Every structure is written in C-alpha cells, then in structure tokens.
Amino acid sequence: KTVADVSEALIGAAYLTHDRPGEAWQPSHHEAAVRAVTKFVKNDDHAMVQWSDYSSSYEMPTYQTGEVSASQLDLAQKVELEHPYHFRYPKLLRSAFIHPSQPFMYEKVPDYQRLEFLGDALLDQASITYLFHRFPDKDPQWLTEHKMAMVSNKFLGAVCVDIGFYKHLRHSHSVLQHQITEYATELEEAKKVAGSARDYWTTVSDPPKCLPDIIEAFIGAMFIDSDFDYSVVQRFFEQHVKWYFEDMSIYDGFANNHPCTHLHRLLQTAYGCQDYRLMVKELPTLDTMEKKDVVAAVMVHDEIVAFSKGKSARYARLRAAQQAIEAIEGFAPFEFRSRFGCRCSLKEEKEGGKEVMSADCNV
C-alpha cells in the first residue's frame, strides 16, 4: 500500500504544482497531473499526455448530434435560465434528465447513468481542491470526512431542488413523482424555518436518489458539451456549492455520522487496526453504452469482510462499509485481534505510539 500511497502523492504533487486557485482555469494547469497519471497507471485506457487528448479520444455518440426536437430545445432554454450555461448539444442535456426507468425508444437518448459517473468524479475533484487550499492545516482524515458532506446525496438532492432541476426529470416510475414532490416540499419548509442557516438541508429526510444523480449527470453533460472545459465545473461549484460550506465547522457532526467515518474510527480507535482498506473496482461489460457495474469491498488484513455490487460507486461503498460495521462491531478487542490476526496496536506500541495512517476510506 505504501507504493500506491506514494504514487498517489506524486500525482497530487504534479496537480498542485501547476494549479492556480482563484485564477481562470487553463488546460496547462492540469497537464503535469495528466502525464503523471499516465506514467503511474500504465494502462491503455489512459494514454493521455496533455489535456486536449481527452477531447480527441472522445468518440461522440450518434444520439448527441442527432436532430433536436422542440421539447429538447425547450428544456435547454429553461435550464439555461436556472444555470447560465448554453448547451451546444441539447440532446446531451436531455440525457442528464432521463431516469433509468424511462424506455429508450421514447426519445432514443440514453439515461443519465454514464454522465452521472463522470460528474461524480468531477465534483469530487472540485470539492477536494477547495478543501485542500482552504484548510492547509487539516489532516487527510478531516479533509475526507468533510468532503463527504459536500458530495453527499443528501446535499446534492437539496441543490437539485434549489436550482429547480428536479422539475425536468423524465421517468416512468409509478411513485417517483410523489417522492420528489414530498421531498421538495419538506426542503422548502426547512429552508423557510432555518432563516440564514446554511445547513438546513441536513434536517430533512433523504432525497430520492435520482435528485443527486441529476446534479452529477448535469455536471458531466456540461463537461462533455464544453469540449472538456473544466472551468464549467468550477463555475457550477462556485455558484451552487461553495456558499453552503464557507463555514465547515457546522458539518462536523454530519461527517462523523457517515458509515465510512464510523468504520474508520471503529477499526483505528476501538480495535487499533491500521491494515484495512475500502476499495472500489469497475467490472467489465460488453455494452459500451451501459454504465459499468462496480464492486466495493472492505478488507481487513487481506481478508474480505464485506462487499457490495451496484451501478453507483458511492452507494456500493456505503453498503460495504455498513455491512463491515455490522460484521465486526460486536467484537471485543481481543476477539478482533484473534479473528483477524491483528497485531497493529502492538506494533504501534513498539514504535512509540506513532500512528500509522494506512487506512483508505475514500468516499
């Protein structure tokens, strides 16, 4: 794991060397990081050496450039009023609002799952970059825990309602519209009661999963439509996300209640274990248009304790973390050490109590 950690650190160093917080984004800001990723992953899927290689390697699907309907043009005009970005390809925008329950034959446009996958990673990058520069004195665990709030489904669902995107979803689900309306009403009431409080969204029920999916899919759609211009992601973050998190202290409790945070504290604090990982891997698929399945697993001393499979990496991680908690939480410390052959706490004592942060709870 140390080799992997050093590789990731070098990629991060390459990224930070040319990153210019506060300045308008330019492709040159990320090109050192692009080359570093290519160097370390050594995979045919990532042979890029400059930012423009992403655009040149993108094969535009036929639906994206197809004839645009009046309904799709109308959607583009309405969405542009809610977020100031003009789509060159309205069918790409439509895809960001098509629920998996909507039959493909209706508009011959795929659902939002692939765009959601891309937008999830882009929003992660924007959130991590913001926290890293804003809080230079915070440790990796604090940064990870508080990033969870910024990219959580609970928060992104609230953003979806706040912007108005929830009104544009196309679906063929019998109860989904009722769930969306009920959540939107509850959120609006909480916002009125909260006054100037920016964490009002933490007090309401969890949103239907489609709402955070829409936000991530929209970010992914903008990124592709703009020919891989990362500045559109930054502008979305600045306009719709940053305001809520200018005071991160109000989210300390939210971060601590996250299943991955709970698992991390349980293993490190209660059991003194350092040799564990929460990992996610894509599974191969024959259909290039279909979103790949992912599997998440929790490993303790090279033994798989829990795993979960699904379309969403975030939800797979959450399920795997929760299953792992349920599997090990009842152990007494001596039982845990015996069950997994864990001697981490003994090693720590020999090293003079120095904490070894080898855990990976990347969410």
C-alpha positions in Angstrom: 0.0 0.0 0.0 2.9 2.4 0.6 3.8 2.2 -3.1 0.3 3.1 -4.0 0.2 6.0 -1.5 3.5 7.4 -2.9 2.2 7.1 -6.4 -1.0 9.0 -5.5 1.0 11.6 -3.6 3.2 12.2 -6.6 0.2 12.7 -8.8 -1.2 15.1 -6.2 2.1 17.0 -6.2 2.1 17.3 -10.0 -1.5 18.6 -9.8 -0.7 21.2 -7.1 2.5 22.4 -8.8 0.5 24.0 -11.7 -2.9 24.5 -10.1 -3.8 28.2 -9.8 -6.6 28.7 -7.2 -8.5 31.8 -7.8 -7.5 32.1 -11.5 -9.4 31.2 -14.6 -8.8 27.5 -15.4 -6.4 26.7 -18.3 -5.6 23.2 -19.7 -1.9 23.8 -18.8 -2.9 23.8 -15.1 -3.6 20.1 -15.2 -1.2 18.7 -17.9 1.5 17.7 -15.4 -1.0 15.7 -13.5 -2.3 14.1 -16.7 1.2 12.9 -17.6 1.7 11.7 -14.1 -1.4 9.6 -14.1 -0.4 8.1 -17.5 3.0 7.3 -16.1 1.8 5.6 -13.0 -1.3 3.7 -14.2 0.4 2.3 -17.3 -3.0 1.4 -18.8 -4.2 1.5 -22.4 -7.3 3.3 -21.2 -5.2 6.3 -20.1 -2.5 7.2 -22.6 -3.0 10.9 -22.4 0.0 13.3 -22.2 -1.9 16.6 -22.5 -5.4 17.8 -21.6 -6.6 18.0 -25.2 -6.0 14.3 -25.6 -9.2 13.7 -23.6 -11.2 15.6 -26.2 -9.5 13.9 -29.1 -10.1 10.5 -27.7 -13.8 11.1 -27.1 -16.0 9.4 -29.7 -19.2 11.4 -29.9 -22.2 9.0 -29.8 -24.7 9.3 -32.6 -27.5 10.5 -30.4 -25.6 13.6 -29.3 -25.5 15.1 -32.8 -28.9 13.9 -33.9 -31.9 16.0 -34.8 -33.1 18.1 -31.8 -36.8 18.1 -31.0 -38.8 21.1 -29.9 -39.1 19.6 -26.4 -35.3 19.2 -26.1 -34.8 22.8 -27.3 -37.3 24.0 -24.7 -35.5 22.1 -22.0 -32.2 23.7 -23.0 -33.8 27.2 -22.8 -35.4 26.5 -19.4 -32.2 25.0 -17.9 -30.1 27.9 -19.1 -32.2 30.3 -17.0 -31.5 28.1 -14.0 -27.8 27.8 -14.6 -26.0 30.1 -17.0 -24.6 27.6 -19.5 -25.7 27.3 -23.1 -25.7 23.7 -24.4 -24.4 23.2 -28.0 -25.9 19.7 -27.9 -29.4 19.8 -26.3 -29.8 16.0 -26.6 -26.8 15.6 -24.3 -28.6 17.8 -21.8 -31.8 15.7 -22.2 -29.8 12.6 -21.3 -28.9 14.2 -18.0 -32.6 14.3 -17.1 -33.6 10.8 -18.2 -34.2 8.4 -15.4 -33.2 4.7 -16.0 -36.9 3.8 -15.8 -37.7 5.8 -19.0 -37.7 3.5 -22.1 -35.0 4.2 -24.6 -37.5 4.1 -27.5 -39.3 7.3 -26.4 -36.5 9.7 -27.4 -33.6 7.4 -28.5 -31.5 9.1 -25.8 -29.7 7.1 -23.1 -30.4 7.6 -19.4 -28.2 9.7 -17.2 -26.1 6.9 -15.6 -22.9 7.4 -17.7 -23.0 11.1 -17.3 -23.6 10.7 -13.6 -20.5 8.6 -13.3 -18.4 11.3 -14.9 -20.0 14.2 -13.0 -19.4 12.4 -9.7 -15.6 12.3 -10.3 -15.6 16.0 -11.5 -17.5 17.2 -8.4 -15.2 15.2 -6.2 -12.2 17.0 -7.7 -13.7 20.4 -7.3 -14.6 19.7 -3.7 -11.3 18.2 -2.7 -9.4 21.1 -4.4 -11.5 23.7 -2.5 -10.9 22.0 0.9 -7.2 21.4 0.3 -6.5 25.0 -0.4 -9.0 26.4 2.1 -7.8 24.4 5.0 -4.0 23.8 4.6 -3.6 22.8 8.3 -6.2 20.0 8.3 -5.1 16.3 8.1 -6.3 13.8 5.4 -8.9 12.2 7.6 -10.6 15.6 8.3 -10.5 16.5 4.6 -12.0 13.2 3.6 -14.7 13.3 6.3 -15.8 16.9 5.4 -15.6 16.2 1.7 -18.3 13.6 2.3 -20.8 16.3 3.2 -20.1 18.3 0.1 -20.7 15.4 -2.3 -23.3 13.6 -0.2 -26.6 12.6 -1.8 -28.4 14.5 0.9 -26.7 17.8 -0.1 -26.9 17.3 -3.8 -30.6 16.4 -3.6 -31.1 19.8 -1.9 -29.1 21.6 -4.6 -31.2 19.9 -7.3 -34.4 21.3 -5.7 -32.8 24.7 -5.0 -31.8 25.2 -8.7 -35.1 23.8 -10.0 -33.6 20.8 -11.9 -36.0 18.4 -10.3 -38.8 19.6 -12.4 -37.3 18.4 -15.7 -36.8 14.7 -14.9 -38.3 12.2 -17.4 -39.2 8.9 -15.9 -41.7 6.0 -16.0 -41.8 5.2 -12.3 -45.1 4.9 -10.5 -44.3 6.5 -7.2 -41.2 8.6 -8.0 -43.0 11.9 -8.7 -44.8 11.7 -5.4 -41.5 11.1 -3.6 -39.9 14.1 -5.3 -42.8 16.4 -4.6 -42.9 15.3 -1.0 -39.1 15.9 -0.5 -39.2 19.3 -2.3 -42.0 20.5 -0.1 -40.2 19.4 3.1 -37.0 21.0 1.9 -38.7 24.3 1.1 -40.3 24.4 4.6 -37.0 23.6 6.3 -35.4 26.5 4.3 -38.0 29.0 5.4 -37.8 27.9 9.1 -33.9 28.0 9.1 -33.6 31.6 8.1 -30.0 32.3 7.4 -28.7 28.8 8.5 -26.9 27.2 5.6 -27.1 23.6 6.9 -30.9 23.5 6.7 -30.7 20.6 4.2 -29.3 18.3 7.0 -32.5 18.4 8.9 -34.8 16.9 6.3 -35.4 13.4 5.0 -33.0 11.8 2.5 -33.9 12.8 -1.1 -34.9 10.3 -3.8 -31.6 9.1 -5.3 -32.5 10.5 -8.7 -32.1 14.1 -7.5 -28.3 13.9 -6.7 -27.9 11.8 -9.8 -29.3 14.7 -11.9 -26.8 17.1 -10.4 -23.8 14.8 -11.2 -25.2 14.0 -14.7 -25.7 17.7 -15.5 -22.0 18.4 -14.5 -20.9 15.6 -16.7 -23.0 16.8 -19.6 -21.6 20.3 -19.3 -18.1 19.0 -19.3 -18.6 17.0 -22.5 -20.6 19.7 -24.2 -17.9 22.3 -23.5 -15.3 20.1 -25.1 -13.8 19.0 -21.7 -13.5 22.5 -20.3 -13.0 22.1 -16.5 -13.9 25.7 -15.9 -17.6 24.9 -16.3 -17.3 22.5 -13.3 -15.6 25.2 -11.3 -18.3 27.8 -12.1 -21.0 25.3 -11.1 -19.2 24.7 -7.8 -18.8 28.4 -7.1 -22.4 29.2 -7.9 -24.2 26.3 -6.3 -22.0 24.5 -3.8 -19.4 26.8 -2.2 -21.8 29.1 -0.3 -23.1 26.2 1.9 -19.5 25.3 3.0 -17.8 28.5 3.8 -18.1 27.5 7.5 -17.2 23.8 7.6 -17.4 23.6 11.4 -21.2 23.3 11.2 -20.8 19.9 9.4 -18.5 18.2 12.0 -21.4 16.1 13.2 -22.6 15.3 9.7 -19.2 13.9 8.8 -18.9 11.8 12.0 -22.2 10.0 11.3 -21.1 8.8 7.9 -20.8 4.9 7.7 -17.2 5.2 6.3 -16.2 7.5 9.0 -17.8 5.2 11.6 -15.9 2.2 10.1 -12.6 4.1 10.1 -13.0 5.2 13.8 -14.2 1.7 14.8 -11.1 0.0 13.3 -8.5 2.5 14.3 -9.8 3.7 17.6 -11.7 0.8 19.1 -9.5 -2.0 17.7 -6.2 -0.2 17.0 -6.1 -1.7 13.4 -4.2 0.0 10.6 -4.2 -2.7 8.0 -7.5 -2.3 6.2 -8.9 -0.8 3.0 -12.2 0.1 1.4 -11.8 -0.4 -2.3 -13.9 0.0 -5.4 -13.3 -1.6 -8.8 -15.3 -1.5 -12.1 -16.4 -4.7 -13.6 -16.0 -5.3 -17.3 -19.1 -5.0 -19.6 -19.7 -5.9 -23.2 -22.1 -2.9 -23.7 -20.1 0.3 -24.1 -23.3 2.4 -23.7 -24.3 0.8 -20.4 -22.9 2.1 -17.2 -20.4 -0.5 -15.7 -21.2 -2.3 -12.6 -18.8 -1.6 -9.7 -18.0 -3.7 -6.6 -16.9 -2.2 -3.3 -15.1 -4.3 -0.7 -13.8 -3.8 2.9 -10.6 -5.8 3.5 -9.0 -6.3 7.0 -5.6 -7.9 7.0 -6.1 -9.1 3.4 -9.4 -10.7 4.2 -12.7 -9.5 2.6 -15.1 -8.7 5.4 -17.9 -7.2 3.3 -18.6 -6.3 -0.3 -21.4 -4.8 -2.3 -22.1 -4.6 -6.1 -24.1 -2.0 -8.0 -24.1 0.8 -10.6 -23.1 3.6 -8.2 -19.6 3.5 -6.6 -20.8 5.8 -3.8 -23.7 3.6 -2.8 -21.6 0.5 -3.1 -19.0 1.9 -0.7 -21.7 2.9 1.8 -23.3 -0.5 1.7 -19.9 -2.3 2.1 -19.0 0.0 5.0 -22.3 -0.6 6.7 -22.0 -4.4 6.3 -18.5 -4.3 7.7 -19.6 -2.4 10.7 -22.4 -4.9 11.4 -19.9 -7.8 11.0 -17.2 -6.6 13.4 -18.8 -4.1 15.8 -19.7 -6.7 18.4 -16.2 -8.0 18.8 -14.2 -7.3 22.0 -10.7 -6.0 21.1 -9.0 -9.4 22.0 -11.6 -11.2 19.8 -10.9 -8.9 16.9 -7.2 -9.4 17.2 -7.7 -13.2 17.3 -10.2 -13.3 14.4 -8.0 -11.3 12.0 -4.6 -11.9 13.4 -4.2 -8.2 14.0 -1.1 -7.1 15.8 -1.2 -3.4 14.7 -1.7 -2.0 18.2 1.2 -4.0 19.5 3.4 -2.7 16.6 2.3 0.9 17.4 3.4 0.5 21.0 6.8 -0.7 19.9 7.1 2.3 17.6 6.5 4.6 20.5 2.8 5.3 19.9 3.3 6.7 16.5 0.0 6.5 14.5 0.3 4.9 11.1 -2.4 6.2 8.8 -2.6 3.4 6.3 -6.3 3.2 6.1 -8.2 4.1 2.9 -11.8 5.3 3.4 -12.0 7.1 0.1 -15.6 8.2 -0.5 
